[in-house]
Amino acid sequence: MKCRVCSKKKFKQIIDLGNQPWGNDFLKKSMVGKEKFYPLKLLYCENCQLVQLNYTVKKEIMFKNHTYLSGTTKTLNNHFNDVALKLDKKFFKNKKNKNAFDIGSNDGTQLKYYKKLGYNVLGVESSTIASKIANKNGIRTINKFFNENIAKKIDNKFDIINASGVFFHLEELHSVTKGIKKLLKKDGIFVVQFIYLKEMIKNLAFDQIYHEHLIYYNLKTLNNLLKMYDLELFHAYQSKIHGGSIIGYVTHHKQRKISKKLIKLIKSENEAKVNNYSTLLRFAKRIENKKLENKKILANWSKQKKIVYGFGAPVKGNTLMNYFKISNADFKYLVEKNTLRKGLYSPGSHIKIILENEIVQHPDIYYVLAWNFKKEILKNNKYLIKKGVKFYFPINPK
């Protein structure tokens, strides 16, 4: 394979998480045991230092009918509102006829907050289900995969282009970047929101490695791509969303002054040596140790005859469960809020998903797979904790 950014072919392997099903391939009962498995290895490009997957599951398989909905949690709604408010207040508050475009707009949650601020909004979303929900809620959404050709058909210029948790998913990375370049106004801002590799390493959040996440950016490696298309980061800040993300502001080259905050973040990145292969190998070793630790914990619960449910059925949870070899012998159920996953089974581990309001009797322990919503989960379940129900977080961000 070629590097997804620089096209060179010289790689080093960081870790092999084994053959795994595509993590969002939640199964109907009749399909349990029939899911496909794909390699899940993390590689390091020796030329541009980009961390990436070794294998691409076709986008039509992963994204055409996926069941993820961004508006499910209060935490993510609050985050999207904050992103829109900050950007508008700093750059576009008094502008007339302002507009915003969202790539991978899902159910329209991010655009909803721009619309409230007076923007004309448009989304492009590959999921048929999410697109229908967005359009029903008044967020105009095109049900397509965004790329340069779609950008030509849209034939408009935007003040804001947003990509929330999408820019590291892209099979057509270069075509999408060209499309963004084409649609961005001269003084426009491309807001790129991505899980930050530096924080993944710090928090040992290895479960964020899955087939939808083709690339794992640091600021340096993202800028390597942007510079190829005369774009550049001019500002960025960190967010705790998804266990540690970057909200980056991108514009045309030399259109805006590089912020002191961005310079500071890049300096911190360099000091932590997070783009060095040796740092990534240490990360891999810690992942292996985490697996051994959790296997012991699960075995101990089994000896004590504890009843355990998984809390949440996020895609990343499937990476963790399949790597740790967790199955329906370990967890009786996975408990979810997302109604689209009701009655389905997790790929690989084959654990049935029930909704929170369907629980008849709570378990002894909730093994929290949706750990990125830790504060919200603990707040919402204070009464259970008081009753002695334990909430265990296999990944525990600092």
Secondary structure, 3 states (H helix, E strand, C coil): CCCCCCCCCCEEEEEEEEEEECCCCCECHHHCCCCCEEEEEEEEECCCCCEEECCCCCHHHHHCCCCCCCCCCHHHHHHHHHHHHHHHHHHHCCCCCCEEEEECCCCCHHHHHHHHCCCEEEEECCCHHHHHHHHHCCCCEECCCCCHHHHHHHCCCEEEEEEECCCCCCCCHHHHHHHHHHHEEEEEEEEEEEECHHHHHHHCCHHHCCCCCCEECCHHHHHHHHHCCCEEEEEEEEECHHHCEEEEEEEECCCCCCCHHHHHHHHHHHHHCCCCHHHHHHHHHHHHHHHHHHHHHHHHHHHCCCCEEEECCCHHHHHHHHHHCCCCCCCCCEEECCHHHCCCECCCCCCEEEEHHHCCCCCCEEEECCHHHHHHHHHHCHHHHHCCCEEECCCCCC
